[in-house]
Structure formats: structure tokens, C-alpha cells
Amino acid sequence: MRADPLSAAPAGATTAAPAPAPGPPGPSALSLRGATLRYGSRAVWSDLDLDVAPGEFLAVLGANGSGKTSLLRVLLGQQALATGSATIAGRPVRRGGRGIGYVPQQKGLDPTTPLRARDFVRLGIDGHRWGPWLPSRSATLRVDAALAAVGATGYARTPVGTLSGGEQQRLRIAQALITDPAVLLCDEPLLSLDLHHQQSVSALIDRRRRESGAAVLFVTHDINPVLPYVDRVLYLAAGRFRVGPPEEVMTSAVLSELYGSPVEVVHSGGRLIVVGGAAPSEHPHCGAHDEGRVA
Amino acid sequence: MIRLAVDSPGGILRSIVDFSDYGELLPLVQNSLLAGALLGLVGGLVGVIVLARDLPFAVHGISELSFAGAAAALLLGADVVLGSVVGSIVAAVLLGVMGVRARDRNSAIGVLMPFGLGLGVLFLALYPGRSANKFGLLTGQVVAVDDPQLHWLAGISVVVVLALAVAWRPLLFASLDPEVAAARGVPVRALAPAFMVVLGLAVAMSVQVVGALLVLALLVTPAAAAVRVSASPVLVPVLSVAFALTAMLGGILLALGSRVPISPYVTTVSFLIYLVCRLVGARRLRRARRTPALQPA
């Protein structure tokens, strides 16, 4: 059995930010139709219909094993759907498709990594191409622009491995957006960043999606750092899902129905805290930012 | 072979460094110098990827199996270079199959390495020929590079350098940031075994000249020195090759006037370069760490 997804029609209109209103008019940046993902006989999620408009900020929430990462793998063309279709900017997803920029979670690069910040960003243009690294004037100009757009010009020539986690995430965003993708896929990009960097990186993603028109798919276990920017939430749980604006999805009633067990959403000091649910604990190392996930 | 003459005071020193008869000796080692230059080029380039993929231990493991292959070839009267190439490739394939994840890989290497070394020792013990050949495989040989061997080395170098030239960017991308590289369409999984084969070839080459025990001095140390002083993706391979060439050719020229095998010279020059780079780089990396804080973010 599956929950029928909430209608997404009025989404975005209720958020304070003047984000482009998602909905039927205009082509979608990202579109899933009747998408079902199976591992063996187990359906991770089924009949998922989703349209994300250009410039829209969609947060993907859910417990461990609810298929958040699998959804990313589907969109990256690394995982095939059992049924249904997935398209990016109107084209079927494929491995290495140019329509997607990907920002993974921060992991420390070795200090002796043989790349400077600007070389790291340039990987986004031609890192996948065969052949040695040749100087290119147009690449240099594009990298300069990308660095300026994320405020990283000051450390353009610094070895990337010696930069802080927040600075490295800025570079990852620049690298992911340098080819003007239709969709920016973020997989827990704030994990292991301190609060200050969480805020500045979230704000940067918000600003860059408005400037570039890229739709943001933001996978996270904690919605709070990005709550001011989120247009809609895709909440995955127990093989079911809900899509809608945060104030419609992140309620005790909706999440209780989704999980099939009592869940309470507590508003505390502008933050959302989800209590209860049948989810196993995830990210045990980051107890400090547990709010917003099912505990 | 390593018999130090202590018949007169200073005899030991002279057996380590002795530049009399240098002019007559030089033509004899022309092949070795050429081999050394090829090796410096290949070792310097491969080393950059070896470090990026965190494979120094694998280099050591492969070199022991390469040694076993060479020793087997010696015993059977087959071509020694061919034997060492076969040993290397077998090791590279085995490591590729046994250990995809770093943890598995390291234990696989730990298991394979002594087995390879043991096999090699067995084959050498059974080999009735000159003992110089035996030691050469482990610790290197300076005048022993003959024409057929040089042709082998040149052929392998061309293959390795071409393969690296084609795959350099995606290989570096896949090594430093596999997830994003995969998302960008780099065939991350296929590149891993492909590079192991290239690495196997480079190791087999090195075993011929510096010996199985000291391959790391050529395939790891120069690149490790280079990344200490630069983070430029162009300068690092250039420096790494320059360091490897200096160690190789310098080592051969120093070894020329002595009765000691070539490897201690190569490893010492290589190590000194690393020490200097580490000192210079310590200042640079500290400064680099401070710089961003001074800039408006």
C-alpha cells in the first residue's frame, strides 16, 4: 500500500522567499513518473511522481534506508528504476549526464592533494575527459567566474587539501554549477560542517540556485539549516512518501500517517524537531544536530 | 658481489665512491643511463597516481611478485624481463580481484608479499648460475642492462606513458574524488584494474634496474617529494619526473666508480630530495593554511 502524494499545486506560494513557483507550466528541471525502485523483491519506494521546477529548492528527508541515496543514484544514472521514468531537463537520466551537478558530503581531502582550489573547480568542466591537462583560456575564465560566484577568489591558488571543510564545500558547489546544470544534487552537503559553515553554505546554495536557475535537490537528515530556503519537501518513509511545502508535510498528522506510528513534530525556537517514528537511528556521530530527523 | 675491499685505509670509502677510470667506465653504462632515464620518466609519472590512489603498499607487494616472476624466468632460462612483467601483472590482477576496498587490499598485499618473496628466494636458490644475477633482481644492477633488455624497457615505457597520457585527467579525478568523478561519468570502476596493470608494468621495469626491494624509492618517493612543494596539477608530475630522473641518473653515475650496487645511491639521492622538499613544504603548507583566513570568504 502506498500513500497518495499530496498535491503540489500551491507549493512555493506560501514560503516567504520569492522562489519560482513550481507547477505544471514550463518544462520541469527534473521529472519522475511512476518511478519504482526495487532491491530484489523489496520496493524501496513505488509510483513516485515528482516534478521539480527550475530554481526550486526541494529537500529530501527520510530515515536511513528510506531510499534517499537510492533516489540520488537513480538521478545520476547509477541505478536503474524497476518501473517508470526519470528525466532531467526533459532527457532521460544517464550516467555522467551534463544536466546534473553533484555536491557530496564534505570529506577531508588530503593536504598534499595535487590540486589548487581553481584546479579542483576545473574538474567540473573537463575532469572526465580523456587526455592530459592542457592550459585553456576559456576554462580559466569560467573557473574565475565560478570562484567569484561562491566567494572563493581569495583562495583560488591555495592547495585544496589545506582549506577548511566549509571552503571545500564552496568549491564543490562552484565545481557542480560550472557547467550550468538543470539540477543541483546535494547529498548531505552540510554534514560535518560547524554551525557557521552550515549557514553560509546553505545561504550560498540558495543564492546560486536563484542566479543560475538550477533546481536544488537537497538530501538531508536535518531540514533546519535549510528550512528558510525550502520550497517543498519530499519525505520518504517505510516505502511511502509525501511531497509538499514543509508546513504541510512536516506535521504530526502527516508524518504519523506516513510512518504508520505516532510521530510528533515539535516547533522549538524556529526549529522543527521530529520525535518518534519507527526509524532506526542514523548518523550516530552527529547528535548535536538531531533536530528535524526522526529520533 | 658486495665484497668491500679493506686492504688499505680509505679502502671502504673508495669502494663506495671512486672516480678514477671514470672516462673509460662511462661508455659501458650507456645502456644503464638510458634505462635510468626511461625509468625516471615512468616512475615519476606513475608515482603521482600511486599517491593519489594511496597505493604505495601495493607497489611493494607487486614488486615482490615481479621478483618471483623474474627469478622463475632466470631459473627456466626464459627472458627475465618477461618473467618480471608476468609476475607483476599476476600480482596486479590478484590485488584487483582480492581487494577492492582499501582494507581488503592491504591485507591481500600483506598475504601476497611474503609468498612472492618466498617463491623468488626458492627459484634463486635453485638457480645454478652466477650469483650476481641473483642479487641484481633484489638490489639492482648497474652495468647489466643489455640491448634486448633496453628494448623491452623502451617498449614498456611507451605503453605506460601513452596509457597515462590518455587516462591522466579522469584517473586523477577518480583517485582524488571518486564519488563526484562517477557522477560526472568517469568509469571509476574500470579505471582501477586498468591502472593496476599500468602500475604492474612500471614495477616490472623498475625491478630490472633498482631491484625489487627498492622500487618504492622510484615509484613513490619522487612523487611524495613533489606534492610537498606544489599543488599544481601540471607542476607536480613535472617535478616528480625531474626528481626521479635526478635520483636515477645521479645514482647510476655515483655507483659507477664503486663496487656497491646501484640501489643505495638511487635511494639516498631520492631520500635527500624528499627531505629537502619536506622542509620547504612544511613552511608552504603552514602558510597555505593561514592564507584563507586572511581573505574575505
Interface residues (C-beta under 8 A of the other chain):
Chain A: L76 Q78 R95 G96 G97 I100 Y102 P104 L109 P111 T112 T113 P114 L115 R116 D119 L123 G124 D126 G127 H128 R129 W130 G131 P132 W133 P135 G151 A152 G154 Y155 T158 P159 V160 G161 T162 L163 S164 G166 E167 R170 R172 Q175 A176 L185 S200
Chain B: V48 L51 A52 A165 V166 A167 W168 R169 P170 L172 F173 L176 D177 E179 V180 A181 A182 A183 R184 G185 V186 A224 A226 V227 R228 S230 A231 S232 P233 V234 V236 L285 A288 R289 T291 P292 L294 Q295 P296 A297
